[in-house]
């Protein structure tokens, strides 16, 4: 599987509880924090819920 880097680019203030929990599940703690994950269906689903808050790059 391919690896992807996820970086939070917008604040989670004002987001729904579901979106905040998705960011937490991805391991993103604060603005401009990046994490790397394998691109599996579970991770891609979480990214889809918060795509307006994050930047995704393929490694």
TADASUL-V500744 format. One record per backbone hydrogen bond with DSSP energy under -1.0 kcal/mol. NH is the residue of the N-H (numbers start at 1). CO is the residue of the C=O. Records with the same first field share a line. If there is no record, write none. Layout:
BEGIN
NH=CO / CO
END
This chain:
BEGIN
4=37
5=57
6=35
7=55
8=33
9=53
10=53
15=12
20=16
21=17
22=18
23=19
24=20
25=21
26=22
28=23
32=8
33=30
35=6
37=4
39=2
40=38
44=40
45=41
46=42
47=43
48=44
49=45
53=50
55=7
57=5
59=3
END
